[in-house]
Amino acid sequence: MKSVLIATDFSKGAENAAGYARMLARITSRKLTYLHIVSLPVVDPMVTSTFVNETIDDLKVEAEDRLRKIVEQDKADGLTADYIISFEDIIATINETEDADLVVIGKTGHRTFLDRLIGSTAQGLINHITQPLLVIPEDFSGDLFHQLCYASKLEFNEKHHLAQALEWRKYSDKDLIIAHIIEDFPLDINVNEQFMASINKDFGNKGYIYKNFAADVYKKGIAEVVEKEGISLLFVTTRKRGFFEGIIDPSQTKGMINTAKIPVLVFNYDE
């Protein structure tokens, strides 16, 4: 049984993301798996190993108690749920969770669990997990499926990820917007008309609408799309370098996506 993996540190942002993860698990008939990484305490070198081990044990017991109660409530509500407590690196833990095909993380406005998970290791995370990553802002409370949008420069063959976005569209009353962000000098690897002809052939020319948006900067173009079209969930595809950091890690950019009020789902482009 495939699962939605929700990383949590029990913060407000994580709890908000967990609510959406529960909804997704329910409508897609997936198991819900909570992942909590126990952060090892930084202690004085003079502190005994016994004290350190006791502290670690206390942290694990506290986390296990909270997760057990959450999972029990989920099961009472008709969900299939479990949890993982790990002391390992987040990448290793996700890779060991073979049934997870979606990872959900809450995004907060300050340095917390998100930063510890993907702040300093953003590039490593996106390079080493294949699952789509859904980032939910702490204050987002809207309908996730109100208006879906796949935004891209359409410079590479992204039909595989478009197909995944269209799978999400079946939970929405509106067509998916394919937003082609055209910069002043776009890289024309895949000619626009040819690309759309291929998309229409593969997907039957239904369930989506195609729109062009001109912008001198890609992130600015996305911001304009989100505001103009009332987007509630933005799909983007990242390559191996750079873009993921630009939309997630606040230390890497002051761009719009970093401060977006809507969820962003990141697909990893496999070359």
C-alpha positions, 0 to 999 in steps of 0.5 A: 500500500502506497503512503503519504509521508508527513515529516513532523516536529509537532510545530504549528506548520507541521500540524497544518501540513498534517491536516492536508496529508490526512486529506490526501491519504483519505481521497487517494486511499493511501496509508499515512506515515508520520516521520519524526527526526530526533535531533541529537542534543548539543552538550558540553564535552564534560557531560557524561555519556549516560546523561546524553543517552538518557536525554536521547531516550527521553526525547524518543519517548516523548515523540513516541507518545505524541505520535502514538496518540495521533495515529490512534486518532487517525485510525479511529477516523478511518485512516491507515496510519503509522509512524517512524522515529529516526535518528538518521539523516532525513534523506536516508530515512525517506529512502528507506521508506519504500512505500512512500510516493509523496512527501509532505512538509510544513513550511514556517516563517522561521527557522525550525524543522523545515530548515533542519530537514531541507535548509542546509541539505536542500540540494542533497534532498532533491537530488536523492529522493524521487518522490514529489515533495509537497510544501504547505505554508504554515498559514495556508487554510484554503481548498488545496484543489481550488485552482491547480497550476503547472508552471514551467518554461517548457524547456524540457520534456515534462510530459511525465510530470504533467501527467502526474499533475493531471492526476491531481486535477480529478479532485478539482472542479476546474481545469489545470492551468499549464502556465508557460512562463516566457522570459525575454530570451527563453531557451527554445529546446522544445518549440511551443507549438510542437510541445502543445501538439504532443501534449494534446495528442497524449492527454486528449486535449481535455482537463487543462488549459494552456496560457502564456505569461511573459516575464523578465524573471521566471520567479516574477512570472510565477508570482503573477500567475499565482495572483492573477489566476487565484492559484491554490496549488502550484506544480513545478519541476526542478532539475538537479541544481539550483531551482529547488533551493530557490523556491524553498530555502529562505537563505538562498533567495528572497524570491516570491516562491519562498514567501508564497502563501500557497502550497508548492508541489515539486517534481524531480526532473529525471534526465 
